[in-house]
């Protein structure tokens, strides 16, 4: 199953002996840092990890002109900086960081299909990185305790995708799997500011769509998954992926082979890889403020239980903005073409503004054409596509606690626009309300 992932690891281990013995003699200015935002003028061999600060603020991507890293191999604006977290003391040539959160949420969604629930979202990441003369090696792991949540997940009006008890999930957001990522990446310089990379693992994310929603700065304090999740970034947990590409400071071109089928209902295991799908993605970072991507992929039977005979061609485009002063925003468009089946489109705009050290406002607007709102084959509205919109606004008060620990307290309100034909199912004016407390390690 993890043959390609093991191959990347072996290649990296083979390259490790070539590490320059005196890192201080490395010319980092000549080292291709485009795909390695963590790489900077840092002498790892002389780092005292026991005395290092918990925060990685001394190494933001933007300081060296690099784009920031998103989920999988995706890129974000350099001004977003790399993920900050807790540094762990290990061998001097390795940089190991832990990051994560536990997010307590209570929600109340109104209308005939609405529901209320109190639940906890969670994510834990552990990343190990080692620079060597001419490149770097990375191991990336990400886990979640959300399988403890019932398979029906949490209420999220107009969201669809995946199943619970064999029945399609409608107006619910499914929980994440235990294993969200287990992957390795190696970057090898081929010219000044240019490198080739290989990313692979039994659990990873292919080069398709924007960075997954929980990794974008524009949605970092929004407790609800987008209702367009299965149009943009549903493949962020893929069992079996291999991605290769070329990267510079401004451009990244990459392609993936991966498993098109989305995770099944057993959220505790690692599923069999199939490598039956493919994708390509191009990303352009014209400045530290911007990251622009366009991607296209073929997914073999992504919703195997709901649409067993349908494949999918998905095309996405997105623009990410970060001014480096607290404002981040994302705009995205997706076309999902089922084969056989209809073509369904989705739009998304979201933003997060850290007004000062404590106050944050954020919001999201989505518009999607969805034909899965009535899964009962006997329902006259079964597979009828409806275009619906969701507008969400939120506020959070941020409290730094100690070291890398942070707490955010806040809430959101959501309203919807829909055709009158949906009034009987959803009511005239359904609303959504949430309150949350997010405890995070790093940011």
Rosetta blueprint (number, residue, H / E / L):
1 X L
2 X L
3 X H
4 X H
5 X H
6 X H
7 X H
8 X H
9 X H
10 X H
11 X H
12 X H
13 X H
14 X H
15 X H
16 X H
17 X L
18 X L
19 X L
20 X L
21 X L
22 X L
23 X H
24 X H
25 X H
26 X L
27 X L
28 X L
29 X L
30 X L
31 X L
32 X L
33 X L
34 X L
35 X L
36 X L
37 X L
38 X L
39 X L
40 X L
41 X L
42 X L
43 X L
44 X H
45 X H
46 X H
47 X L
48 X L
49 X H
50 X H
51 X H
52 X L
53 X L
54 X L
55 X L
56 X L
57 X H
58 X H
59 X H
60 X L
61 X H
62 X H
63 X H
64 X H
65 X L
66 X L
67 X L
68 X E
69 X E
70 X L
71 X L
72 X L
73 X L
74 X L
75 X E
76 X E
77 X L
78 X H
79 X H
80 X H
81 X L
82 X L
83 X L
84 X L
85 X L
86 X E
87 X E
88 X E
89 X L
90 X L
91 X L
92 X L
93 X L
94 X L
95 X E
96 X E
97 X E
98 X E
99 X E
100 X E
101 X E
102 X E
103 X E
104 X E
105 X E
106 X E
107 X E
108 X E
109 X E
110 X L
111 X L
112 X L
113 X L
114 X L
115 X L
116 X E
117 X E
118 X E
119 X E
120 X E
121 X E
122 X E
123 X E
124 X E
125 X E
126 X E
127 X E
128 X E
129 X E
130 X E
131 X E
132 X E
133 X L
134 X L
135 X E
136 X E
137 X E
138 X E
139 X E
140 X E
141 X E
142 X E
143 X E
144 X L
145 X L
146 X H
147 X H
148 X H
149 X L
150 X L
151 X L
152 X L
153 X L
154 X E
155 X E
156 X E
157 X E
158 X E
159 X E
160 X E
161 X E
162 X E
163 X E
164 X E
165 X L
166 X L
167 X E
168 X E
169 X E
170 X E
171 X E
172 X E
173 X E
174 X L
175 X L
176 X L
177 X L
178 X L
179 X E
180 X E
181 X E
182 X E
183 X E
184 X E
185 X E
186 X E
187 X E
188 X E
189 X E
190 X E
191 X E
192 X L
193 X L
194 X E
195 X E
196 X E
197 X E
198 X E
199 X E
200 X E
201 X E
202 X E
203 X E
204 X E
205 X L
206 X L
207 X L
208 X L
209 X L
210 X L
211 X L
212 X L
213 X H
214 X H
215 X H
216 X L
217 X H
218 X H
219 X H
220 X L
221 X L
222 X L
223 X L
224 X L
225 X L
226 X L
227 X L
228 X L
229 X H
230 X H
231 X H
232 X H
233 X L
234 X H
235 X H
236 X H
237 X L
238 X E
239 X L
240 X L
241 X E
242 X E
243 X E
244 X E
245 X E
246 X E
247 X E
248 X E
249 X L
250 X L
251 X E
252 X E
253 X E
254 X E
255 X E
256 X E
257 X E
258 X E
259 X L
260 X L
261 X L
262 X L
263 X L
264 X L
265 X L
266 X L
267 X L
268 X L
269 X L
270 X L
271 X L
272 X L
273 X L
274 X L
275 X L
276 X L
277 X E
278 X E
279 X E
280 X E
281 X E
282 X E
283 X E
284 X E
285 X L
286 X L
287 X L
288 X L
289 X L
290 X E
291 X E
292 X E
293 X E
294 X E
295 X E
296 X E
297 X E
298 X E
299 X E
300 X L
301 X L
302 X L
303 X L
304 X L
305 X L
306 X L
307 X L
308 X L
309 X L
310 X L
311 X E
312 X E
313 X E
314 X E
315 X E
316 X E
317 X E
318 X E
319 X E
320 X E
321 X E
322 X E
323 X L
324 X L
325 X L
326 X L
327 X E
328 X E
329 X E
330 X E
331 X E
332 X E
333 X E
334 X E
335 X E
336 X E
337 X E
338 X E
339 X E
340 X L
341 X L
342 X L
343 X E
344 X E
345 X E
346 X E
347 X E
348 X E
349 X E
350 X E
351 X E
352 X E
353 X E
354 X E
355 X L
356 X L
357 X L
358 X L
359 X E
360 X E
361 X E
362 X E
363 X E
364 X E
365 X E
366 X E
367 X E
368 X E
369 X E
370 X E
371 X L
372 X L
373 X L
374 X L
375 X L
376 X L
377 X L
378 X L
379 X L
380 X L
381 X L
382 X L
383 X L
384 X L
385 X L
386 X E
387 X E
388 X E
389 X E
390 X E
391 X E
392 X E
393 X E
394 X E
395 X E
396 X E
397 X E
398 X E
399 X E
400 X E
401 X L
402 X L
403 X L
404 X L
405 X E
406 X E
407 X E
408 X E
409 X E
410 X E
411 X E
412 X E
413 X E
414 X E
415 X E
416 X E
417 X E
418 X L
419 X L
420 X H
421 X H
422 X H
423 X H
424 X H
425 X H
426 X H
427 X L
428 X L
429 X L
430 X L
431 X E
432 X E
433 X E
434 X E
435 X E
436 X E
437 X E
438 X E
439 X E
440 X E
441 X E
442 X L
443 X L
